Amino acid sequence: MPPAPSSRHPRRLAAALVTGSLLVGGLLAAPTAAAAPSAATTAVRVNQVGYLPDGPKRATVVTTETRSLTWQLRDASGTVVASGATVPRGADAPSGQSVQVADFSSYRGSGSGYVLSVDGQGSTPFDIRANLYDALRSDSMAFFYHQRSGIPINASLVGSAYARPAGHLGVAPNQGDTSVPCQAAVCDYTRDVRGGWYDAGDHGKYVVNGGISTWLMVNSFERAKRAGKDAALGDSTLHIPERGNGIPDVLDETRWELDFLMRMQVPKGRPYAGMAFHKIHDAAWTGLPLRPDQDTQPRELHRPSTAATLNLAAAAAQCARVYRPYDAALAHRCLSAARRAWTAARANPALYAPDSDSTGGGAYGDTQVSDEFYWAGAELYATTGKRGYRDAVTSSTWHTSATAFSAYGFGWADTAALGRLTLATVPNGLPTADRDRVRASVTSAADGYLSRMAAQGYAVPVPADGYFWGSNGEVANDAIVLAVAGELTGEARYRTGALETMDYLLGRNALGQSYISGYGRASSQNQHHRFWAHQLDASLPHPPAGSLAGGPNSGLQDPVAEEKLRGCAPAACYIDDIGSYSTNEVAINWNAPLAWLAAYAAERPRRPAQ
């Protein structure tokens, strides 16, 4: 395992590669020949997919020139449709580059094949159109169907290249997940914990990462419904088996994980009843490539933890609120599970998952759970209105803490911000002054992200030392805070900031690299994954479109990164190689905020009344 974080940055701890080599098919093999670090083909860095007609349109130009330069926007025929002057920015610390910025936001035309030219260099071609993010909205959510455990992935829904048998149903050579024993000394019984989403490139399933991912997906729908934009997330909008059942597809997809999370709850009559097992995964690390149904490793349940239990409480309480109009029975079951989890966590407030538990799966250790208590209490209060939950919220130090929205955003280990976002947006009984203060904390955090974006050449909301494991997830999480601030205030600058984070993910960055597979001319296509492993086995597919790579990680926490990226500037510490799990893995807690952001970006603004 890579070393545990020295701070509470939301890093994902993933698989170590044995003795610095890549495990291929379970055998120790020489390291793969890593691709060279991604190199931009042009100094003019744009969103390689494009821009919205009414949205911000900025590009970053890598140049040592100190004088302002002329930019020209040409349409597909080569006609100049707009021009202007760049703004010199000078040294950009995170990227280690000298840059200027071209702003062509005033152009409101639409079409395909635009090129931005600056100082004799042209950008990659891009579109300007209102439906720019429609496909990404569905593809980023389809990621979760691809990651499902315990169900065949159907060729009619995903195409033949991505179809596969169900994994981990106890069908040989699998040994789980229908009757999974605990690790030694944890319990003396087995549990049916089938279903759920595989967490990342491995076959583990983790409650703390499943909790925040579930919350983000359901919150995406809850926000869209408040805005009157939920039809785009409704029934038959995704290619999933449940389409056409009268329930919004995003809720159908998320139920696959919710059912798993509730299966992870310790049953009545057992020690720690009501708590949630922290995780379930293989007894030993498996290699790449490996399809889920071909996994021969024994599966194990790991000791319950307070953090996992509170993730279950929060996600299940949110389920009870949002699913009630569509499935009252499920909502009732979710609320019952949430209440039992809350009670169990209160009785066991310091049952921590250790960082040392990293054989066969990520540790996801977390010894500070007061933020999870705050988040779970907020969800239960927003759903039930009960005074006991309100008191738990208002007595928490996180309720008034200035660090609930940290400089590094929220994440699986830092969840107080989720409680604030719920209290700020879901009607509840907090006193008006208290509610206004919570809402002000959201806009204050968003203002901080905007200030950081304005000070950087690539308009990234993360600080210079924020390029750690999963930095792209951090960027997308920050964008959610910006979007919610826009919802609370109606101020357009917050939407502008949220959209500009999408520019970063899609190519306006230090490497000119789109980190979303299938989107952009230079997009990631070798993310760390056991099935989407074309780089290792040409018979296997590349990751499906809409999969987000973890992104730059200045820690260089895998052998490929250590070899190929030594001396990189923080924002350039990324390589599109399947062996670079610390920069190029996928994970549900990174794709979930991407799906949230894509759905938000795809919404058409309401036209003012005539």
ZATOR-477698 format. One record per residue (C-alpha): residue in three letters; z, y, x. Coordinates in steps of 0.25 Angstrom, whole numbers, padded with zeros to 4 digits, always signed. Layout:
REM ZATOR-477698
ALAZYX/...
END
This chain:
REM ZATOR-477698
MET+0000+0000+0000/PRO-0002+0014+0004/PRO+0011+0022+0007/ALA+0019+0027-0005/PRO+0017+0042-0008/SER+0026+0051-0001/SER+0026+0060-0013/ARG+0024+0058-0028/HIS+0009+0061-0027/PRO+0002+0052-0038/ARG-0004+0042-0028/ARG-0009+0028-0032/LEU-0004+0017-0022/ALA-0015+0007-0021/ALA-0019-0006-0014/ALA-0017-0007+0001/LEU-0028-0014+0008/VAL-0022-0025+0017/THR-0022-0021+0032/GLY-0031-0010+0029/SER-0043-0019+0025/LEU-0049-0021+0011/LEU-0046-0033+0003/VAL-0059-0039-0002/GLY-0058-0050-0012/GLY-0044-0053-0007/LEU-0048-0056+0007/LEU-0045-0046+0019/ALA-0058-0040+0023/ALA-0062-0029+0033/PRO-0062-0015+0027/THR-0074-0011+0020/ALA-0084-0002+0026/ALA-0079+0011+0020/ALA-0089+0021+0015/ALA-0089+0034+0022/PRO-0080+0045+0016/SER-0087+0051+0004/ALA-0096+0063+0009/ALA-0101+0074+0000/THR-0117+0075+0000/THR-0116+0090-0002/ALA-0106+0102+0001/VAL-0107+0106-0013/ARG-0097+0098-0021/VAL-0098+0098-0036/ASN-0094+0089-0048/GLN-0105+0079-0046/VAL-0105+0076-0061/GLY-0106+0090-0065/TYR-0099+0101-0073/LEU-0097+0105-0087/PRO-0105+0117-0092/ASP-0093+0125-0096/GLY-0084+0120-0085/PRO-0081+0124-0071/LYS-0092+0122-0061/ARG-0088+0123-0046/ALA-0092+0116-0033/THR-0086+0116-0019/VAL-0095+0118-0007/VAL-0091+0113+0006/THR-0095+0124+0017/THR-0090+0131+0029/GLU-0097+0144+0024/THR-0087+0155+0021/ARG-0097+0164+0014/SER-0100+0162-0001/LEU-0112+0153-0004/THR-0122+0154-0015/TRP-0122+0142-0025/GLN-0134+0138-0034/LEU-0133+0129-0046/ARG-0146+0122-0049/ASP-0150+0114-0061/ALA-0158+0101-0060/SER-0171+0108-0059/GLY-0166+0116-0047/THR-0165+0129-0054/VAL-0153+0138-0050/VAL-0145+0140-0063/ALA-0133+0147-0056/SER-0129+0152-0043/GLY-0117+0159-0036/ALA-0108+0160-0024/THR-0098+0151-0019/VAL-0083+0154-0016/PRO-0079+0151-0002/ARG-0066+0143-0002/GLY-0064+0140+0013/ALA-0056+0128+0017/ASP-0052+0118+0007/ALA-0040+0111+0012/PRO-0040+0098+0004/SER-0055+0095+0007/GLY-0055+0101+0021/GLN-0067+0108+0018/SER-0072+0123+0017/VAL-0078+0125+0003/GLN-0083+0135-0006/VAL-0084+0134-0022/ALA-0096+0137-0031/ASP-0093+0140-0045/PHE-0104+0139-0055/SER-0096+0138-0068/SER-0103+0149-0074/TYR-0115+0140-0076/ARG-0115+0134-0090/GLY-0128+0126-0090/SER-0129+0111-0091/GLY-0138+0100-0085/SER-0139+0090-0074/GLY-0143+0090-0060/TYR-0137+0103-0056/VAL-0135+0106-0041/LEU-0126+0117-0034/SER-0131+0122-0021/VAL-0123+0129-0011/ASP-0128+0134+0003/GLY-0140+0124+0003/GLN-0132+0112-0002/GLY-0133+0106-0016/SER-0122+0099-0024/THR-0124+0085-0030/PRO-0131+0087-0044/PHE-0122+0088-0056/ASP-0123+0091-0071/ILE-0117+0102-0080/ARG-0115+0096-0094/ALA-0105+0096-0105/ASN-0104+0081-0105/LEU-0102+0079-0090/TYR-0089+0071-0091/ASP-0092+0063-0104/ALA-0095+0050-0095/LEU-0084+0052-0086/ARG-0074+0053-0098/SER-0078+0039-0102/ASP-0080+0033-0088/SER-0067+0038-0083/MET-0060+0031-0095/ALA-0069+0019-0094/PHE-0062+0016-0080/PHE-0050+0011-0088/TYR-0058+0000-0095/HIS-0063-0004-0082/GLN-0049-0005-0077/ARG-0044-0013-0088/SER-0036-0026-0085/GLY-0036-0038-0094/ILE-0049-0036-0101/PRO-0064-0039-0098/ILE-0071-0026-0094/ASN-0084-0028-0103/ALA-0098-0026-0097/SER-0102-0020-0111/LEU-0092-0008-0108/VAL-0093-0006-0093/GLY-0106-0013-0089/SER-0108-0026-0082/ALA-0104-0021-0068/TYR-0090-0017-0072/ALA-0087-0029-0082/ARG-0076-0039-0078/PRO-0067-0050-0084/ALA-0053-0046-0088/GLY-0044-0045-0077/HIS-0029-0050-0076/LEU-0028-0058-0089/GLY-0023-0071-0082/VAL-0037-0077-0081/ALA-0039-0084-0068/PRO-0039-0080-0057/ASN-0031-0068-0063/GLN-0016-0071-0064/GLY-0012-0060-0074/ASP-0009-0051-0082/THR-0006-0059-0094/SER+0007-0065-0088/VAL+0011-0057-0076/PRO+0024-0060-0069/CYS+0033-0050-0062/GLN+0035-0048-0048/ALA+0047-0057-0042/ALA+0060-0052-0048/VAL+0054-0042-0057/CYS+0054-0051-0070/ASP+0053-0066-0074/TYR+0043-0065-0085/THR+0028-0062-0086/ARG+0021-0051-0094/ASP+0007-0049-0100/VAL+0002-0036-0094/ARG-0013-0038-0096/GLY-0022-0026-0098/GLY-0021-0012-0093/TRP-0029-0005-0082/TYR-0030-0009-0068/ASP-0024+0002-0061/ALA-0034+0005-0050/GLY-0043-0003-0040/ASP-0032-0014-0041/HIS-0028-0023-0052/GLY-0014-0018-0054/LYS-0009-0011-0067/TYR+0002-0001-0065/VAL+0010+0005-0076/VAL+0013+0018-0069/ASN-0002+0021-0067/GLY-0006+0015-0080/GLY+0004+0024-0087/ILE-0002+0037-0082/SER-0016+0032-0084/THR-0013+0029-0098/TRP-0007+0042-0101/LEU-0019+0050-0095/MET-0029+0042-0103/VAL-0021+0043-0116/ASN-0018+0058-0113/SER-0033+0061-0111/PHE-0035+0056-0126/GLU-0022+0064-0131/ARG-0027+0077-0124/ALA-0041+0075-0129/LYS-0036+0073-0143/ARG-0028+0086-0143/ALA-0041+0093-0139/GLY-0049+0086-0150/LYS-0058+0079-0139/ASP-0053+0065-0141/ALA-0066+0060-0147/ALA-0072+0058-0133/LEU-0061+0048-0130/GLY-0061+0041-0144/ASP-0065+0028-0148/SER-0078+0022-0142/THR-0079+0032-0131/LEU-0076+0022-0120/HIS-0082+0009-0117/ILE-0070+0000-0119/PRO-0068-0012-0128/GLU-0059-0005-0138/ARG-0070+0005-0142/GLY-0073+0007-0157/ASN-0058+0003-0161/GLY-0055+0017-0166/ILE-0046+0021-0155/PRO-0050+0031-0144/ASP-0055+0023-0132/VAL-0047+0030-0122/LEU-0034+0025-0130/ASP-0040+0011-0131/GLU-0042+0011-0116/THR-0028+0016-0113/ARG-0022+0006-0122/TRP-0027-0005-0112/GLU-0017+0001-0102/LEU-0006+0005-0112/ASP-0005-0010-0117/PHE-0004-0014-0103/LEU+0007-0004-0100/MET+0015-0009-0112/ARG+0013-0023-0107/MET+0020-0019-0094/GLN+0033-0016-0102/VAL+0045-0025-0099/PRO+0047-0033-0112/LYS+0060-0032-0120/GLY+0071-0042-0116/ARG+0067-0041-0101/PRO+0073-0033-0090/TYR+0068-0019-0090/ALA+0063-0020-0104/GLY+0054-0009-0107/MET+0051-0005-0093/ALA+0037-0007-0088/PHE+0033-0015-0076/HIS+0027-0006-0065/LYS+0014-0013-0063/ILE+0007-0027-0063/HIS-0003-0031-0052/ASP-0007-0041-0042/ALA+0004-0048-0033/ALA-0005-0044-0021/TRP-0016-0034-0018/THR-0030-0039-0021/GLY-0043-0035-0014/LEU-0056-0029-0017/PRO-0065-0033-0024/LEU-0058-0040-0035/ARG-0061-0040-0050/PRO-0048-0040-0059/ASP-0051-0054-0065/GLN-0052-0060-0051/ASP-0038-0055-0046/THR-0030-0068-0042/GLN-0017-0061-0039/PRO-0005-0064-0047/ARG+0000-0052-0055/GLU+0014-0046-0055/LEU+0022-0037-0064/HIS+0030-0027-0056/ARG+0044-0022-0059/PRO+0046-0012-0070/SER+0047+0003-0066/THR+0052+0015-0073/ALA+0040+0023-0069/ALA+0031+0012-0076/THR+0040+0011-0088/LEU+0039+0027-0090/ASN+0024+0026-0089/LEU+0024+0016-0100/ALA+0033+0025-0108/ALA+0024+0037-0106/ALA+0011+0030-0109/ALA+0016+0022-0121/ALA+0022+0035-0127/GLN+0009+0042-0125/CYS+0002+0030-0131/ALA+0011+0031-0144/ARG+0007+0045-0146/VAL-0008+0045-0143/TYR-0012+0031-0149/ARG-0004+0033-0162/PRO-0016+0038-0170/TYR-0024+0026-0165/ASP-0015+0014-0164/ALA-0001+0016-0170/ALA+0003+0002-0166/LEU+0000+0004-0151/ALA+0007+0018-0152/HIS+0019+0011-0158/ARG+0019+0001-0147/CYS+0017+0011-0136/LEU+0029+0020-0141/SER+0038+0008-0141/ALA+0034+0004-0127/ALA+0036+0018-0122/ARG+0050+0019-0128/ARG+0054+0006-0122/ALA+0049+0010-0109/TRP+0056+0024-0110/THR+0069+0017-0113/ALA+0067+0007-0102/ALA+0064+0018-0092/ARG+0076+0026-0095/ALA+0084+0013-0093/ASN+0078+0011-0080/PRO+0074+0024-0074/ALA+0073+0021-0059/LEU+0066+0008-0059/TYR+0055+0012-0048/ALA+0043+0005-0044/PRO+0043+0003-0028/ASP+0032+0008-0019/SER+0034-0005-0012/ASP+0028-0013-0024/SER+0014-0012-0019/THR+0009-0026-0017/GLY-0003-0029-0025/GLY-0003-0016-0032/GLY+0001-0001-0031/ALA+0016+0002-0031/TYR+0016+0014-0040/GLY+0030+0017-0036/ASP+0037+0029-0042/THR+0052+0032-0040/GLN+0052+0045-0048/VAL+0051+0042-0063/SER+0057+0055-0069/ASP+0043+0060-0071/GLU+0039+0047-0079/PHE+0051+0049-0087/TYR+0047+0063-0091/TRP+0033+0058-0094/ALA+0037+0046-0103/GLY+0047+0055-0110/ALA+0037+0065-0113/GLU+0027+0055-0119/LEU+0038+0049-0127/TYR+0042+0063-0132/ALA+0028+0067-0135/THR+0026+0054-0143/THR+0039+0053-0150/GLY+0046+0067-0150/LYS+0059+0060-0148/ARG+0070+0068-0143/GLY+0075+0058-0132/TYR+0061+0059-0125/ARG+0061+0074-0126/ASP+0074+0074-0120/ALA+0070+0065-0109/VAL+0058+0075-0106/THR+0065+0088-0107/SER+0077+0083-0098/SER+0067+0078-0087/THR+0066+0086-0075/TRP+0051+0085-0076/HIS+0051+0093-0089/THR+0053+0106-0081/SER+0049+0101-0067/ALA+0038+0110-0060/THR+0033+0097-0053/ALA+0029+0089-0066/PHE+0015+0094-0062/SER+0015+0092-0047/ALA+0004+0097-0037/TYR-0001+0083-0036/GLY-0003+0081-0051/PHE+0003+0069-0059/GLY+0001+0054-0057/TRP+0007+0041-0059/ALA+0019+0044-0052/ASP+0020+0059-0057/THR+0020+0059-0072/ALA+0029+0071-0076/ALA+0016+0079-0078/LEU+0012+0069-0089/GLY+0024+0072-0097/ARG+0021+0087-0096/LEU+0007+0085-0100/THR+0011+0077-0113/LEU+0022+0087-0116/ALA+0013+0099-0114/THR+0002+0093-0123/VAL+0008+0083-0134/PRO+0015+0090-0145/ASN+0030+0088-0144/GLY+0044+0094-0147/LEU+0047+0101-0134/PRO+0052+0116-0136/THR+0041+0126-0135/ALA+0046+0132-0122/ASP+0047+0118-0116/ARG+0033+0114-0121/ASP+0027+0127-0115/ARG+0034+0125-0102/VAL+0028+0111-0101/ARG+0014+0116-0104/ALA+0016+0127-0094/SER+0019+0117-0084/VAL+0005+0110-0086/THR-0003+0123-0085/SER+0005+0127-0073/ALA+0002+0114-0066/ALA-0013+0116-0070/ASP-0013+0130-0064/GLY-0008+0124-0051/TYR-0019+0114-0051/LEU-0029+0125-0054/SER-0023+0134-0042/ARG-0025+0122-0033/MET-0039+0120-0038/ALA-0043+0135-0035/ALA-0037+0134-0021/GLN-0046+0122-0017/GLY-0061+0121-0014/TYR-0062+0109-0023/ALA-0053+0113-0035/VAL-0044+0101-0034/PRO-0031+0102-0041/VAL-0023+0094-0030/PRO-0016+0099-0018/ALA-0022+0097-0004/ASP-0011+0086-0002/GLY-0015+0080-0016/TYR-0026+0071-0011/PHE-0018+0058-0012/TRP-0020+0044-0018/GLY-0027+0047-0031/SER-0030+0061-0029/ASN-0041+0061-0039/GLY-0031+0057-0050/GLU-0023+0068-0046/VAL-0034+0078-0048/ALA-0037+0072-0062/ASN-0023+0073-0066/ASP-0022+0087-0062/ALA-0034+0090-0070/ILE-0027+0084-0082/VAL-0016+0095-0081/LEU-0027+0106-0080/ALA-0033+0101-0093/VAL-0020+0100-0100/ALA-0017+0114-0095/GLY-0030+0118-0101/GLU-0026+0112-0115/LEU-0013+0119-0115/THR-0018+0133-0112/GLY-0033+0133-0116/GLU-0036+0139-0102/ALA-0050+0135-0097/ARG-0046+0135-0082/TYR-0038+0122-0084/ARG-0050+0115-0089/THR-0058+0121-0078/GLY-0048+0115-0068/ALA-0048+0101-0074/LEU-0063+0101-0074/GLU-0064+0105-0059/THR-0055+0093-0056/MET-0067+0084-0061/ASP-0076+0092-0052/TYR-0067+0087-0040/LEU-0067+0072-0045/LEU-0082+0073-0046/GLY-0086+0078-0033/ARG-0082+0092-0030/ASN-0072+0088-0019/ALA-0071+0087-0004/LEU-0080+0074-0004/GLY-0090+0078-0014/GLN-0086+0065-0020/SER-0085+0061-0035/TYR-0073+0052-0036/ILE-0077+0047-0050/SER-0086+0035-0049/GLY-0100+0036-0055/TYR-0098+0052-0056/GLY-0106+0060-0046/ARG-0116+0058-0035/ALA-0105+0055-0025/SER-0095+0047-0033/SER-0085+0037-0029/GLN-0090+0022-0031/ASN-0081+0014-0022/GLN-0067+0016-0028/HIS-0056+0006-0024/HIS-0057-0005-0035/ARG-0057-0020-0035/PHE-0068-0022-0045/TRP-0076-0009-0043/ALA-0079-0014-0029/HIS-0093-0012-0026/GLN-0091-0008-0012/LEU-0085-0021-0009/ASP-0094-0030-0018/ALA-0107-0025-0023/SER-0106-0034-0035/LEU-0094-0026-0040/PRO-0096-0012-0046/HIS-0092+0002-0042/PRO-0081+0009-0050/PRO-0086+0013-0064/ALA-0090+0027-0066/GLY-0078+0036-0069/SER-0068+0029-0059/LEU-0060+0040-0051/ALA-0057+0037-0036/GLY-0043+0041-0032/GLY-0048+0051-0022/PRO-0045+0058-0009/ASN-0032+0053-0003/SER-0027+0060+0010/GLY-0017+0048+0012/LEU-0029+0039+0017/GLN-0021+0027+0011/ASP-0031+0016+0013/PRO-0039+0010+0025/VAL-0052+0015+0021/ALA-0047+0030+0019/GLU-0039+0029+0032/GLU-0052+0025+0040/LYS-0062+0033+0033/LEU-0055+0046+0029/ARG-0046+0049+0040/GLY-0045+0064+0042/CYS-0050+0068+0028/ALA-0046+0080+0021/PRO-0037+0077+0009/ALA-0048+0079-0001/ALA-0058+0071+0006/CYS-0049+0058+0009/TYR-0058+0049+0000/ILE-0068+0038+0002/ASP-0076+0031-0008/ASP-0073+0017-0003/ILE-0067+0005-0010/GLY-0057+0003+0001/SER-0051+0017+0000/TYR-0041+0014-0011/SER-0032+0026-0008/THR-0044+0036-0011/ASN-0054+0028-0019/GLU-0046+0019-0029/VAL-0047+0021-0044/ALA-0035+0021-0053/ILE-0032+0022-0068/ASN-0023+0034-0065/TRP-0034+0042-0059/ASN-0045+0038-0069/ALA-0036+0042-0080/PRO-0035+0057-0077/LEU-0050+0056-0074/ALA-0052+0051-0088/TRP-0043+0062-0094/LEU-0051+0072-0086/ALA-0064+0067-0089/ALA-0061+0067-0104/TYR-0056+0081-0103/ALA-0068+0086-0095/ALA-0078+0079-0105/GLU-0072+0087-0117/ARG-0082+0098-0122/PRO-0074+0111-0124/ARG-0073+0116-0138/ARG-0083+0127-0142/PRO-0076+0140-0147/ALA-0078+0142-0162/GLN-0090+0151-0165/
END
